[in-house]
């Protein structure tokens, strides 16, 4: 399964389903696809995601079988959420 995150303020980001669901949980959301975050809630989701990724950096790096860390996998989504927060845009995923 692939999950695509969209907002009017940034290009679409597509992630593998397991990675996307992990990121959603880090943001404090359920692993429900499709879903959305209202513009007013995007800054909170961004803070939660960056805090969870930063906490993961403090421990030994955990990478999946491909060798890519969650911090690297999360960077495009952090950029999308940052752009959405700046432009006061909703974020959706499907």
N, C-alpha and C positions, 0 to 999 in steps of 0.2 A: 504494500500500500504506500502511496505517496500522499503527502499533505502539502497543500499550497497556501501560503500566507499572502494576503493581499491588503493593500491600503492605497488610497489615492495619492499618497505622498512619496511612494517609493516603488521600485520594480518588484514584481512578484518573487517570492522565495519558495522553492520547492524542496522538501526534505523527505527522507525516508520516514515511514510512519512511526517506527519505534523511537527514533531521535526526536521527531516532532512531538510525540506524546510526552516524552521526558521533559522537553522544553516547556510544554503547556503546564505540566505539573509543577515545574520550577517557578512558573509565573503565578501559581496559585489557582489554576483553573482545572476543571475536570478534563479527562482525556476524551472528551466528546468531539467528534468530527461529524458534521460541520459545527462551527462555533464562531463567536465574535467577541470583541472587547470594544466597548464604547469609548469614544475619544477621551472622555473624562477619566476613565480607568486605565488608560494606556501608560501614564507615568508610573503608576503603582506596579503594574505588570513588569515594566522595564526595570524598576528598582529590584523587584523580587528575583527576576532572572539574572541580573548582574550580580546580586548578592549571592545567589546559589552557585553561580559559576566561579565567583571569587573565592567562595568557601571551598570549592572543589580544587582550586589552584593551591590552597594552603596544604592540602594533603598530597601524597605522592600522585603523580599524573595517572589518571585512569583513562585508557583509550580502549576503543572497541577493537574487534578483530582486525580492522583495517589499519589500526595504529593512529587514528585521528582522535584527538581529545575532544571532550564536550565543549571546552572553551573555544576551540577552533570551529567546531560545528555550529556553535551558538552565535558567532560573530555576525553572520548575515542577518539573523533574526534581531539581534541587538541593534544593528544599523536600521532595519525596517522600523522597529519600535521607536527608535530615537527620532527618525524622520516623521513618523506619525504623531508623536508627542509634540514636536515643534510646530506642525501644521494643524494640530487639533483634529486629527482624522481618526476614524474608526479603523479597526483591524479585524479582518475576517479570515477564516481558514476553512478549507474544504478538501 
